Every structure is written in structure tokens, then in C-alpha cells.
Amino acid sequence: MKKINFAAVVLFLFSQTTFAVDAACEAKAAEKKLAGAAKNSFIKKCDKDAKISAAKASCDAKAAEKSLKGAAKNSFTKKCVTDASK
């Protein structure tokens, strides 16, 4: 039951984070006064970086849930982030 609840919370937070990321990246682009292709490129990279960051946080939480430490945690987190980025 805990795993279902944990997964639901992660999915909910990720969906909320995605909307906030879009707004934050748009704001950063406006702050830098970017337009056209430069703005699109900046927002695309910003969104990708933010999603990877969110995936890493989620994967770190999963590693903690499994009580992983050291190299095992690093390996798990790296694979988890890679899988989440696809």
C-alpha cells in the first residue's frame, strides 16, 4: 500500500512541478530578454534540466526508501534518472 501511495504522490508532485517549471523557464527567458529561436532553445534546455533535477530528487527518495548507501545508491540513482529521462 505504501508503494502505491508513494508513487501517487511522486506523480502528483511531478505534474505540478512540470507546470511550475514551464512558468519559471518562461520567466527566466523574459528576464534575459530572449526571443525567437534563442528563447525556444533556452526554454527547451531549461525544461530538460528541471525534469532531470526532479527525476533525481524522486530517485534519491526511492534510494532512501530502499536504504541504499554509497556506490549502490549512486548506481541506482544514475540508472533511475536515465530511465526517467527517456
C-alpha positions in Angstrom: 0.0 0.0 0.0 2.9 2.4 0.8 4.4 2.0 -2.7 1.1 2.9 -4.3 0.7 6.0 -2.1 4.4 7.0 -2.7 4.0 6.6 -6.5 0.8 8.6 -6.5 2.5 11.4 -4.5 5.5 11.4 -6.8 3.3 11.6 -9.9 1.2 14.4 -8.5 4.3 16.4 -7.5 5.9 15.8 -10.8 2.8 17.0 -12.7 2.7 20.1 -10.5 6.4 20.7 -10.9 6.1 20.5 -14.7 3.7 23.4 -14.8 5.8 25.4 -12.4 8.9 24.6 -14.5 7.3 25.9 -17.7 6.4 29.2 -16.0 9.8 29.5 -14.3 11.7 28.9 -17.6 9.4 31.4 -19.4 10.2 34.0 -16.7 13.9 33.3 -16.9 13.8 33.7 -20.7 11.9 37.0 -20.3 14.4 38.2 -17.8 17.2 37.5 -20.2 15.1 39.3 -23.0 15.4 36.3 -25.3 13.2 36.0 -28.4 12.7 33.6 -31.3 15.0 30.6 -31.7 17.2 31.7 -28.8 14.2 31.7 -26.5 12.9 28.4 -27.7 16.3 26.8 -27.3 16.7 28.2 -23.8 13.3 27.1 -22.7 13.8 23.6 -24.1 17.1 23.2 -22.2 15.7 24.7 -19.1 12.7 22.3 -19.1 15.0 19.3 -19.7 17.4 20.4 -16.9 14.4 20.9 -14.5 12.9 17.5 -15.4 16.2 15.8 -14.8 16.5 17.6 -11.4 13.0 16.5 -10.5 13.8 12.9 -11.5 16.9 12.9 -9.4 15.0 14.0 -6.4 12.5 11.3 -7.0 15.2 8.7 -7.5 17.0 9.8 -4.4 13.8 9.3 -2.4 13.4 5.8 -3.9 17.0 5.0 -3.0 16.4 6.2 0.6 13.2 4.1 0.8 15.4 1.1 -0.2 18.0 2.1 2.4 20.7 2.2 -0.3 24.0 3.9 0.6 27.3 4.7 -1.2 28.1 3.1 -4.5 24.8 1.2 -4.6 22.8 4.4 -4.1 24.8 6.2 -6.8 24.4 3.4 -9.3 20.7 3.1 -8.6 20.1 6.8 -8.8 22.1 7.1 -12.1 20.1 4.3 -13.7 16.8 5.6 -12.3 17.4 9.1 -13.7 18.5 7.7 -17.1 15.3 5.6 -17.2 13.1 8.6 -16.2 14.7 10.8 -18.9 13.7 8.6 -21.7 
